[in-house]
Amino acid sequence: MGGYILCQVRKAQMPYYIESISTNIYTIEELCYYLYHNIYLLDDTIINEQLCDWIRKELGLEKLYHKLYRTLENNESIGNFILSVFKEINYLNHSEFKEMNQQLEVLEAQPPAIRQKKKGDYLVENHMYVNAIKVYEDAVTLVEDTNLGEQFVGEIHHNMGCAYLNLFQLEEAVLCFARAYEELHTKASLKHYLIACYLCSSPGEWEQECARMGVDTQTKKELVREIEEAASSIGQAAASKDTDGILKSLTRDYHRSTGF
């Protein structure tokens, strides 16, 4: 899919608001773009009767409205729903849609908790931290009825902590990282917990927490050095506790190295 796609249908006077990414859309071209580029967000918050009604009222696409409504009534797959939207303006070629449909089939076959976690991860990657936290909270609730285990729950809490960090809600981040360490018991999860503690506590309090967690001197030195390097990478001294720069560097590096 390349080049420009000219608007073939009228522009809506009242936009359709997509809450998950806080975005208004006015045309079917914008709708297709959203559907194609936000596969992990395609659920009943977007594939619903409200969208059908908007397509009918604002875009004047009566036939498409009835087709989509029947898809919902028959409880057909998300792929069938969005295919009808794409076909309206020939947005995708055959190979592009086939590839996307395969991705959707894999996604729909996964347990709801996994789908929610992936949705949250996608939102974090796109800097939608508040919405990501809500999605992660739902994912934790959904895990209760599965056998996904503590490892999976720990990953959710860790990623929720990253979202809180980016919102500078440090106390909430510390709690999430603490839960993540309880569930993961890894050096990486301990490190991120202690880094969050460093950012919202005094030097004395941080030393006490390191002692409580049984952190050895060498590990403490490594943590301080990592924080200092994160700060110096943006030309700031660690002593100034430039939270913004430290968080951006640490979370960027973490996501790059783990894929979370």
Backbone as CSV, one residue per row, in Angstrom:
resi,resn,N_x,N_y,N_z,CA_x,CA_y,CA_z,C_x,C_y,C_z
1,MET,0.855,-1.178,0.000,0.000,0.000,0.000,0.893,1.231,0.000
2,GLY,0.767,2.081,-0.991,1.637,3.231,-1.059,0.964,4.388,-1.743
3,GLY,1.612,5.545,-1.687,1.077,6.732,-2.323,-0.067,7.323,-1.548
4,TYR,-0.795,8.210,-2.215,-1.913,8.892,-1.589,-3.228,8.212,-1.952
5,ILE,-4.185,8.277,-1.018,-5.519,7.747,-1.275,-6.479,8.920,-1.242
6,LEU,-7.067,9.238,-2.385,-7.968,10.378,-2.482,-9.300,10.058,-1.819
7,CYS,-9.876,11.037,-1.162,-11.172,10.851,-0.513,-12.243,10.586,-1.564
8,GLN,-12.961,9.482,-1.412,-13.981,9.090,-2.367,-15.393,9.248,-1.806
9,VAL,-15.481,9.491,-0.514,-16.766,9.611,0.164,-16.762,10.926,0.929
10,ARG,-17.955,11.469,1.154,-18.025,12.772,1.810,-17.410,12.753,3.207
11,LYS,-16.993,13.906,3.645,-16.420,14.083,4.962,-17.526,14.305,5.984
12,ALA,-17.388,13.667,7.156,-18.404,13.782,8.198,-18.399,15.168,8.818
13,GLN,-19.568,15.658,9.153,-19.659,16.909,9.900,-19.336,16.674,11.374
14,MET,-19.804,15.551,11.892,-19.498,15.155,13.270,-18.539,13.978,13.231
15,PRO,-17.366,14.104,13.832,-16.379,13.024,13.755,-16.760,11.828,14.619
16,TYR,-16.131,10.704,14.324,-16.250,9.526,15.176,-15.048,9.518,16.096
17,TYR,-15.295,9.498,17.387,-14.217,9.597,18.375,-13.747,8.211,18.777
18,ILE,-12.460,7.965,18.595,-11.862,6.697,18.994,-11.155,6.917,20.327
19,GLU,-11.764,6.421,21.380,-11.300,6.722,22.733,-9.911,6.172,23.014
20,SER,-9.620,4.976,22.527,-8.364,4.318,22.883,-7.136,5.115,22.482
21,ILE,-7.238,5.893,21.395,-6.106,6.716,20.977,-6.468,8.201,20.949
22,SER,-7.594,8.525,21.559,-8.042,9.923,21.683,-7.978,10.653,20.343
23,THR,-8.628,10.080,19.340,-8.551,10.611,17.984,-9.936,10.719,17.351
24,ASN,-10.168,11.811,16.635,-11.379,11.977,15.837,-11.088,11.584,14.387
25,ILE,-12.032,10.878,13.769,-11.896,10.567,12.342,-13.100,11.148,11.610
26,TYR,-12.858,11.628,10.400,-13.890,12.327,9.633,-14.234,11.635,8.317
27,THR,-13.391,10.738,7.843,-13.623,10.132,6.534,-13.439,8.622,6.602
28,ILE,-13.932,7.941,5.593,-13.747,6.487,5.558,-12.282,6.146,5.306
29,GLU,-11.569,7.047,4.623,-10.131,6.824,4.415,-9.387,6.833,5.743
30,GLU,-9.761,7.783,6.620,-9.140,7.830,7.947,-9.513,6.596,8.760
31,LEU,-10.742,6.133,8.607,-11.168,4.924,9.309,-10.359,3.715,8.852
32,CYS,-10.180,3.588,7.554,-9.389,2.476,7.018,-7.949,2.537,7.519
33,TYR,-7.394,3.731,7.543,-6.020,3.903,8.029,-5.917,3.442,9.478
34,TYR,-6.881,3.834,10.291,-6.878,3.427,11.690,-6.974,1.912,11.824
35,LEU,-7.918,1.302,11.109,-8.103,-0.139,11.203,-6.847,-0.900,10.788
36,TYR,-6.187,-0.408,9.751,-5.018,-1.098,9.216,-3.800,-0.970,10.128
37,HIS,-3.646,0.188,10.760,-2.431,0.458,11.526,-2.585,0.247,13.028
38,ASN,-3.757,-0.182,13.467,-3.976,-0.380,14.898,-4.620,-1.735,15.163
39,ILE,-4.024,-2.754,14.651,-4.618,-4.089,14.700,-4.859,-4.555,16.130
40,TYR,-3.969,-4.198,17.070,-4.125,-4.666,18.443,-5.240,-3.937,19.193
41,LEU,-5.776,-2.871,18.596,-6.847,-2.123,19.250,-8.221,-2.466,18.698
42,LEU,-8.279,-3.408,17.767,-9.550,-3.741,17.131,-10.354,-4.694,18.012
43,ASP,-11.317,-4.121,18.738,-12.204,-4.906,19.583,-13.572,-4.238,19.586
44,ASP,-14.419,-4.629,20.524,-15.785,-4.091,20.512,-15.874,-2.625,20.922
45,THR,-14.745,-2.012,21.278,-14.770,-0.571,21.536,-14.754,0.227,20.240
46,ILE,-14.409,-0.412,19.130,-14.410,0.242,17.816,-15.313,-0.502,16.836
47,ILE,-15.338,-1.834,16.911,-16.190,-2.625,16.025,-17.538,-2.795,16.715
48,ASN,-18.433,-1.827,16.511,-19.697,-1.841,17.241,-20.804,-1.121,16.464
49,GLU,-21.989,-1.081,17.066,-23.143,-0.462,16.417,-22.974,1.039,16.244
50,GLN,-22.262,1.665,17.188,-22.052,3.106,17.098,-21.275,3.480,15.835
51,LEU,-20.280,2.662,15.504,-19.525,2.917,14.278,-20.425,2.743,13.054
52,CYS,-21.251,1.697,13.072,-22.171,1.478,11.949,-23.104,2.682,11.769
53,ASP,-23.639,3.159,12.874,-24.555,4.293,12.807,-23.862,5.544,12.279
54,TRP,-22.623,5.741,12.681,-21.861,6.905,12.203,-21.623,6.812,10.701
55,ILE,-21.282,5.616,10.214,-21.058,5.405,8.782,-22.322,5.722,7.981
56,ARG,-23.446,5.361,8.530,-24.721,5.615,7.839,-25.099,7.096,7.872
57,LYS,-25.035,7.684,9.050,-25.514,9.051,9.225,-24.555,10.085,8.670
58,GLU,-23.273,9.956,8.965,-22.307,10.989,8.620,-21.680,10.808,7.241
59,LEU,-21.498,9.555,6.825,-20.868,9.320,5.525,-21.880,8.978,4.441
60,GLY,-23.110,8.699,4.847,-24.157,8.404,3.866,-23.996,7.071,3.170
61,LEU,-23.307,6.130,3.794,-23.045,4.825,3.174,-24.068,3.809,3.677
62,GLU,-25.266,3.866,3.084,-26.380,3.044,3.534,-26.121,1.550,3.339
63,LYS,-25.627,1.158,2.162,-25.386,-0.255,1.894,-24.306,-0.824,2.812
64,LEU,-23.262,-0.046,3.017,-22.198,-0.508,3.907,-22.720,-0.655,5.326
65,TYR,-23.551,0.288,5.738,-24.147,0.216,7.080,-24.872,-1.108,7.275
66,HIS,-25.729,-1.492,6.339,-26.493,-2.735,6.473,-25.576,-3.957,6.459
67,LYS,-24.553,-3.905,5.633,-23.613,-5.026,5.555,-22.878,-5.208,6.887
68,LEU,-22.410,-4.103,7.453,-21.686,-4.170,8.719,-22.598,-4.589,9.863
69,TYR,-23.816,-4.099,9.838,-24.763,-4.437,10.897,-25.061,-5.939,10.886
70,ARG,-25.207,-6.515,9.685,-25.443,-7.965,9.590,-24.247,-8.741,10.125
71,THR,-23.044,-8.224,9.869,-21.835,-8.878,10.372,-21.842,-8.929,11.893
72,LEU,-22.269,-7.843,12.513,-22.356,-7.822,13.972,-23.445,-8.757,14.479
73,GLU,-24.606,-8.728,13.835,-25.718,-9.581,14.259,-25.363,-11.058,14.163
74,ASN,-24.602,-11.430,13.140,-24.206,-12.834,12.934,-22.961,-13.214,13.732
75,ASN,-22.452,-12.237,14.511,-21.282,-12.483,15.347,-20.102,-13.004,14.531
76,GLU,-19.910,-12.406,13.363,-18.799,-12.808,12.499,-17.483,-12.214,12.997
77,SER,-16.405,-12.618,12.382,-15.081,-12.201,12.839,-14.827,-10.726,12.548
78,ILE,-13.849,-10.175,13.264,-13.432,-8.792,13.025,-12.929,-8.639,11.600
79,GLY,-12.273,-9.675,11.095,-11.760,-9.630,9.733,-12.861,-9.411,8.712
80,ASN,-13.988,-10.099,8.886,-15.110,-9.927,7.962,-15.673,-8.512,8.034
81,PHE,-15.696,-7.950,9.229,-16.215,-6.600,9.416,-15.350,-5.576,8.686
82,ILE,-14.054,-5.607,8.940,-13.203,-4.572,8.352,-12.979,-4.796,6.858
83,LEU,-13.106,-6.048,6.383,-12.981,-6.295,4.949,-14.030,-5.493,4.182
84,SER,-15.239,-5.452,4.718,-16.303,-4.702,4.056,-15.965,-3.219,3.991
85,VAL,-15.339,-2.705,5.060,-14.954,-1.289,5.080,-13.867,-1.025,4.046
86,PHE,-12.871,-1.888,4.002,-11.774,-1.719,3.049,-12.264,-1.799,1.602
87,LYS,-13.188,-2.742,1.349,-13.681,-2.932,-0.015,-14.440,-1.708,-0.526
88,GLU,-14.991,-0.937,0.381,-15.785,0.217,-0.006,-14.973,1.193,-0.843
89,ILE,-13.665,1.312,-0.552,-12.811,2.236,-1.312,-11.568,1.533,-1.861
90,ASN,-11.565,0.181,-1.837,-10.408,-0.579,-2.332,-9.111,-0.118,-1.649
91,TYR,-9.176,-0.057,-0.322,-8.048,0.481,0.449,-6.838,-0.446,0.427
92,LEU,-7.062,-1.755,0.457,-5.966,-2.724,0.461,-6.030,-3.602,-0.779
93,ASN,-4.854,-4.037,-1.221,-4.857,-5.044,-2.274,-5.024,-6.421,-1.624
94,HIS,-5.124,-7.441,-2.438,-5.433,-8.781,-1.928,-4.370,-9.293,-0.961
95,SER,-3.112,-9.155,-1.309,-2.039,-9.683,-0.455,-1.961,-8.929,0.876
96,GLU,-2.206,-7.625,0.845,-2.181,-6.835,2.084,-3.297,-7.265,3.028
97,PHE,-4.487,-7.447,2.467,-5.581,-7.864,3.339,-5.371,-9.287,3.847
98,LYS,-4.866,-10.173,3.012,-4.629,-11.548,3.427,-3.658,-11.585,4.606
99,GLU,-2.609,-10.799,4.520,-1.632,-10.760,5.610,-2.257,-10.227,6.895
100,MET,-3.052,-9.167,6.772,-3.689,-8.602,7.951,-4.707,-9.568,8.547
101,ASN,-5.452,-10.241,7.707,-6.454,-11.182,8.193,-5.803,-12.336,8.947
102,GLN,-4.644,-12.779,8.500,-3.919,-13.835,9.201,-3.497,-13.365,10.596
103,GLN,-3.059,-12.113,10.685,-2.690,-11.554,11.984,-3.895,-11.487,12.914
104,LEU,-5.037,-11.097,12.357,-6.255,-11.016,13.160,-6.699,-12.393,13.644
105,GLU,-6.568,-13.402,12.809,-6.969,-14.749,13.192,-6.120,-15.258,14.351
106,VAL,-4.826,-14.972,14.298,-3.939,-15.368,15.394,-4.325,-14.635,16.667
107,LEU,-4.590,-13.337,16.525,-4.937,-12.510,17.681,-6.248,-12.961,18.315
108,GLU,-7.256,-13.239,17.491,-8.561,-13.631,18.010,-8.536,-15.005,18.660
109,ALA,-7.559,-15.837,18.301,-7.452,-17.177,18.874,-6.801,-17.160,20.258
110,GLN,-6.198,-16.055,20.622,-5.513,-15.955,21.911,-6.502,-15.658,23.034
111,PRO,-6.168,-16.053,24.269,-7.036,-15.735,25.412,-7.193,-14.227,25.569
112,PRO,-8.333,-13.773,26.080,-8.573,-12.344,26.255,-7.489,-11.621,27.050
113,ALA,-6.936,-12.266,28.057,-5.902,-11.620,28.872,-4.668,-11.285,28.039
114,ILE,-4.277,-12.190,27.152,-3.115,-11.946,26.294,-3.417,-10.827,25.308
115,ARG,-4.630,-10.838,24.752,-5.000,-9.771,23.819,-4.978,-8.412,24.514
116,GLN,-5.459,-8.364,25.755,-5.456,-7.110,26.495,-4.038,-6.641,26.793
117,LYS,-3.163,-7.569,27.148,-1.780,-7.174,27.415,-1.126,-6.606,26.158
118,LYS,-1.343,-7.262,25.028,-0.776,-6.769,23.779,-1.339,-5.395,23.427
119,LYS,-2.615,-5.212,23.715,-3.236,-3.914,23.484,-2.568,-2.854,24.357
120,GLY,-2.344,-3.192,25.625,-1.666,-2.258,26.521,-0.259,-1.949,26.066
121,ASP,0.469,-2.974,25.635,1.844,-2.765,25.151,1.851,-1.838,23.938
122,TYR,0.888,-2.031,23.054,0.791,-1.189,21.859,0.532,0.263,22.254
123,LEU,-0.351,0.470,23.223,-0.658,1.822,23.668,0.553,2.482,24.315
124,VAL,1.336,1.727,25.081,2.558,2.279,25.688,3.537,2.699,24.595
125,GLU,3.692,1.845,23.595,4.604,2.164,22.493,4.193,3.442,21.777
126,ASN,2.895,3.735,21.795,2.389,4.927,21.133,2.094,6.056,22.122
127,HIS,2.668,5.935,23.319,2.638,6.995,24.338,1.240,7.303,24.867
128,MET,0.319,6.337,24.789,-1.024,6.510,25.331,-1.061,5.836,26.710
129,TYR,-0.367,6.426,27.657,-0.088,5.762,28.927,-1.320,5.594,29.811
130,VAL,-2.178,6.588,29.862,-3.377,6.483,30.702,-4.269,5.346,30.229
131,ASN,-4.510,5.289,28.934,-5.334,4.211,28.382,-4.656,2.857,28.561
132,ALA,-3.337,2.837,28.447,-2.608,1.581,28.621,-2.804,1.032,30.027
133,ILE,-2.755,1.893,31.023,-2.927,1.455,32.412,-4.302,0.834,32.609
134,LYS,-5.324,1.442,32.042,-6.679,0.888,32.144,-6.745,-0.505,31.520
135,VAL,-6.099,-0.646,30.377,-6.103,-1.936,29.682,-5.336,-2.982,30.487
136,TYR,-4.194,-2.598,31.049,-3.426,-3.535,31.875,-4.226,-3.984,33.096
137,GLU,-4.967,-3.069,33.706,-5.796,-3.430,34.857,-6.838,-4.465,34.463
138,ASP,-7.437,-4.287,33.283,-8.400,-5.276,32.777,-7.713,-6.619,32.539
139,ALA,-6.494,-6.568,32.013,-5.753,-7.802,31.729,-5.489,-8.587,33.015
140,VAL,-5.125,-7.891,34.084,-4.882,-8.561,35.368,-6.146,-9.255,35.849
141,THR,-7.287,-8.606,35.697,-8.564,-9.205,36.100,-8.872,-10.451,35.278
142,LEU,-8.590,-10.383,33.978,-8.878,-11.517,33.100,-7.980,-12.716,33.379
143,VAL,-6.800,-12.474,33.918,-5.856,-13.563,34.201,-6.403,-14.508,35.256
144,GLU,-7.266,-14.001,36.124,-7.778,-14.804,37.238,-8.458,-16.081,36.773
145,ASP,-9.027,-16.065,35.585,-9.743,-17.242,35.077,-8.907,-18.068,34.101
146,THR,-7.592,-17.887,34.142,-6.711,-18.604,33.222,-5.614,-19.318,34.000
147,ASN,-4.771,-20.023,33.278,-3.607,-20.669,33.879,-2.316,-20.052,33.348
148,LEU,-2.361,-18.753,33.037,-1.196,-18.093,32.445,-0.044,-17.951,33.427
149,GLY,-0.336,-17.906,34.720,0.721,-17.959,35.709,1.299,-16.625,36.121
150,GLU,2.182,-16.687,37.138,2.766,-15.491,37.731,3.690,-14.754,36.771
151,GLN,4.360,-15.471,35.890,5.261,-14.831,34.939,4.504,-13.809,34.088
152,PHE,3.358,-14.215,33.596,2.555,-13.332,32.751,2.047,-12.136,33.548
153,VAL,1.562,-12.371,34.756,1.072,-11.286,35.598,2.202,-10.328,35.939
154,GLY,3.381,-10.881,36.182,4.535,-10.033,36.475,4.888,-9.120,35.315
155,GLU,4.790,-9.630,34.098,5.070,-8.807,32.923,4.064,-7.668,32.802
156,ILE,2.792,-7.968,33.109,1.775,-6.920,33.058,2.095,-5.824,34.066
157,HIS,2.401,-6.226,35.310,2.701,-5.238,36.344,3.956,-4.434,35.995
158,HIS,4.927,-5.095,35.401,6.132,-4.365,35.008,5.808,-3.301,33.968
159,ASN,5.064,-3.685,32.948,4.741,-2.746,31.880,3.819,-1.630,32.367
160,MET,2.960,-1.964,33.327,2.125,-0.937,33.931,3.008,0.063,34.690
161,GLY,4.047,-0.445,35.330,4.992,0.432,36.003,5.673,1.380,35.037
162,CYS,6.024,0.890,33.858,6.631,1.756,32.835,5.665,2.859,32.417
163,ALA,4.386,2.506,32.293,3.381,3.512,31.922,3.277,4.581,33.004
164,TYR,3.252,4.152,34.258,3.184,5.121,35.361,4.432,6.007,35.396
165,LEU,5.581,5.426,35.102,6.811,6.216,35.072,6.703,7.346,34.060
166,ASN,6.193,7.026,32.903,6.082,8.036,31.853,5.055,9.109,32.180
167,LEU,4.172,8.814,33.125,3.220,9.814,33.602,3.746,10.535,34.840
168,PHE,4.969,10.169,35.268,5.615,10.736,36.455,4.816,10.468,37.725
169,GLN,4.050,9.393,37.725,3.357,8.952,38.929,4.243,7.898,39.590
170,LEU,5.250,8.387,40.277,6.342,7.530,40.728,5.919,6.541,41.812
171,GLU,5.071,6.963,42.730,4.654,6.051,43.791,3.888,4.863,43.223
172,GLU,3.010,5.131,42.264,2.281,4.038,41.615,3.238,3.125,40.851
173,ALA,4.242,3.731,40.225,5.225,2.928,39.490,5.979,2.006,40.432
174,VAL,6.366,2.530,41.598,7.085,1.718,42.583,6.238,0.513,42.994
175,LEU,4.958,0.731,43.247,4.072,-0.370,43.640,3.982,-1.429,42.551
176,CYS,3.873,-0.977,41.304,3.783,-1.933,40.186,5.076,-2.732,40.042
177,PHE,6.201,-2.060,40.141,7.479,-2.759,40.021,7.699,-3.708,41.193
178,ALA,7.199,-3.328,42.371,7.309,-4.215,43.534,6.526,-5.503,43.284
179,ARG,5.304,-5.358,42.749,4.498,-6.540,42.432,5.173,-7.379,41.351
180,ALA,5.744,-6.699,40.365,6.420,-7.419,39.286,7.575,-8.253,39.831
181,TYR,8.333,-7.678,40.762,9.466,-8.423,41.335,8.979,-9.618,42.150
182,GLU,7.868,-9.446,42.873,7.318,-10.546,43.656,6.918,-11.716,42.764
183,GLU,6.503,-11.415,41.557,6.021,-12.450,40.654,7.113,-12.992,39.730
184,LEU,8.088,-12.143,39.386,9.120,-12.547,38.428,10.402,-13.042,39.103
185,HIS,10.764,-12.403,40.219,11.973,-12.772,40.962,13.224,-12.753,40.076
186,THR,13.309,-11.756,39.218,14.472,-11.643,38.336,15.305,-10.425,38.716
187,LYS,16.566,-10.438,38.315,17.441,-9.305,38.586,16.950,-8.057,37.853
188,ALA,16.429,-8.251,36.642,15.948,-7.111,35.864,14.769,-6.436,36.553
189,SER,13.819,-7.240,37.083,12.664,-6.646,37.754,13.069,-5.958,39.049
190,LEU,14.053,-6.518,39.762,14.571,-5.868,40.969,15.235,-4.551,40.613
191,LYS,15.983,-4.546,39.539,16.690,-3.336,39.121,15.712,-2.209,38.829
192,HIS,14.658,-2.508,38.102,13.707,-1.456,37.753,12.912,-0.984,38.972
193,TYR,12.676,-1.878,39.901,12.031,-1.462,41.150,12.920,-0.482,41.903
194,LEU,14.187,-0.793,42.008,15.096,0.061,42.764,15.351,1.389,42.044
195,ILE,15.347,1.376,40.729,15.503,2.635,39.982,14.308,3.544,40.245
196,ALA,13.107,2.954,40.249,11.913,3.743,40.541,11.976,4.294,41.965
197,CYS,12.449,3.471,42.896,12.608,3.936,44.276,13.586,5.102,44.354
198,TYR,14.670,5.014,43.610,15.675,6.069,43.603,15.077,7.402,43.167
199,LEU,14.174,7.352,42.206,13.607,8.570,41.638,12.610,9.262,42.562
200,CYS,12.086,8.544,43.562,11.069,9.163,44.419,11.398,9.087,45.904
201,SER,12.665,8.884,46.230,13.048,8.818,47.636,14.361,9.536,47.865
202,SER,14.664,9.777,49.114,15.930,10.417,49.463,17.053,9.397,49.380
203,PRO,18.309,9.866,49.304,19.433,8.914,49.257,19.437,7.947,50.436
204,GLY,19.113,8.465,51.627,19.099,7.601,52.794,18.020,6.537,52.713
205,GLU,16.837,6.936,52.268,15.736,5.984,52.130,16.050,4.934,51.084
206,TRP,16.717,5.370,50.003,17.064,4.416,48.949,18.083,3.398,49.453
207,GLU,19.049,3.847,50.221,20.045,2.942,50.795,19.369,1.924,51.705
208,GLN,18.400,2.388,52.496,17.687,1.478,53.394,16.903,0.428,52.610
209,GLU,16.288,0.856,51.511,15.528,-0.093,50.708,16.446,-1.116,50.050
210,CYS,17.590,-0.668,49.576,18.561,-1.603,48.996,18.994,-2.633,50.034
211,ALA,19.201,-2.167,51.256,19.599,-3.081,52.327,18.472,-4.070,52.624
212,ARG,17.254,-3.591,52.660,16.112,-4.464,52.940,15.952,-5.536,51.872
213,MET,16.261,-5.166,50.640,16.136,-6.109,49.537,17.370,-6.990,49.364
214,GLY,18.353,-6.795,50.220,19.556,-7.619,50.165,20.448,-7.341,48.974
215,VAL,20.467,-6.082,48.533,21.266,-5.713,47.366,22.718,-5.505,47.789
216,ASP,23.621,-6.138,47.077,25.036,-6.010,47.426,25.615,-4.701,46.896
217,THR,26.781,-4.369,47.376,27.424,-3.094,47.026,27.663,-2.957,45.535
218,GLN,28.100,-4.041,44.894,28.389,-3.993,43.463,27.136,-3.697,42.652
219,THR,26.032,-4.327,43.014,24.784,-4.093,42.288,24.321,-2.655,42.461
220,LYS,24.474,-2.104,43.681,24.110,-0.708,43.914,24.940,0.223,43.040
221,LYS,26.217,-0.059,42.939,27.090,0.767,42.099,26.642,0.708,40.636
222,GLU,26.269,-0.489,40.188,25.813,-0.637,38.809,24.540,0.167,38.560
223,LEU,23.623,0.148,39.534,22.379,0.898,39.391,22.629,2.389,39.331
224,VAL,23.468,2.882,40.234,23.778,4.312,40.253,24.464,4.714,38.952
225,ARG,25.389,3.869,38.481,26.071,4.178,37.233,25.099,4.222,36.064
226,GLU,24.138,3.298,36.044,23.151,3.285,34.967,22.306,4.552,35.000
227,ILE,21.910,4.981,36.186,21.123,6.204,36.316,21.940,7.412,35.879
228,GLU,23.195,7.442,36.269,24.059,8.554,35.877,24.268,8.602,34.370
229,GLU,24.450,7.415,33.761,24.643,7.370,32.315,23.380,7.816,31.583
230,ALA,22.225,7.429,32.123,20.970,7.854,31.509,20.826,9.362,31.565
231,ALA,21.232,9.943,32.692,21.138,11.395,32.834,22.160,12.103,31.962
232,SER,23.394,11.589,31.930,24.448,12.248,31.160,24.192,12.163,29.663
233,SER,23.411,11.155,29.239,23.132,11.010,27.808,22.311,12.164,27.268
234,ILE,21.662,12.896,28.138,20.926,14.074,27.697,21.551,15.346,28.265
235,GLY,22.801,15.207,28.739,23.545,16.378,29.174,23.163,16.906,30.534
236,GLN,22.644,16.035,31.417,22.250,16.440,32.751,23.007,15.633,33.786
237,ALA,23.187,16.196,34.964,23.841,15.490,36.058,22.828,14.649,36.806
238,ALA,23.194,13.453,37.199,22.272,12.587,37.926,21.868,13.207,39.255
239,ALA,22.779,13.975,39.838,22.483,14.584,41.129,21.279,15.521,41.066
240,SER,20.994,16.047,39.884,19.862,16.953,39.736,18.548,16.194,39.668
241,LYS,18.639,14.876,39.580,17.451,14.022,39.460,16.534,14.517,38.347
242,ASP,17.095,14.618,37.152,16.299,15.013,35.989,15.410,13.830,35.624
243,THR,14.266,13.730,36.286,13.381,12.579,36.140,12.960,12.352,34.702
244,ASP,12.632,13.422,33.997,12.160,13.309,32.624,13.188,12.596,31.758
245,GLY,14.423,13.089,31.785,15.463,12.501,30.956,15.796,11.074,31.348
246,ILE,15.872,10.826,32.659,16.198,9.483,33.137,15.128,8.487,32.701
247,LEU,13.869,8.862,32.880,12.783,7.943,32.538,12.751,7.637,31.053
248,LYS,12.906,8.666,30.246,12.866,8.454,28.807,13.957,7.508,28.353
249,SER,15.157,7.714,28.892,16.278,6.875,28.493,16.112,5.439,28.969
250,LEU,15.734,5.276,30.244,15.620,3.937,30.807,14.491,3.137,30.155
251,THR,13.317,3.761,29.991,12.200,3.026,29.401,12.455,2.720,27.936
252,ARG,13.113,3.642,27.212,13.435,3.382,25.811,14.380,2.194,25.692
253,ASP,15.414,2.189,26.510,16.382,1.090,26.463,15.752,-0.234,26.881
254,TYR,14.872,-0.182,27.867,14.258,-1.412,28.354,13.378,-2.031,27.265
255,HIS,12.535,-1.218,26.655,11.653,-1.739,25.609,12.444,-2.284,24.431
256,ARG,13.561,-1.613,24.107,14.366,-2.053,22.982,14.997,-3.412,23.283
257,SER,15.428,-3.635,24.518,16.163,-4.849,24.857,15.264,-6.044,25.149
258,THR,14.035,-5.808,25.598,13.178,-6.928,25.985,12.034,-7.177,25.031
259,GLY,11.614,-6.167,24.281,10.461,-6.327,23.422,9.141,-6.218,24.136
260,PHE,9.158,-5.907,25.434,7.913,-5.748,26.193,7.166,-4.527,25.708
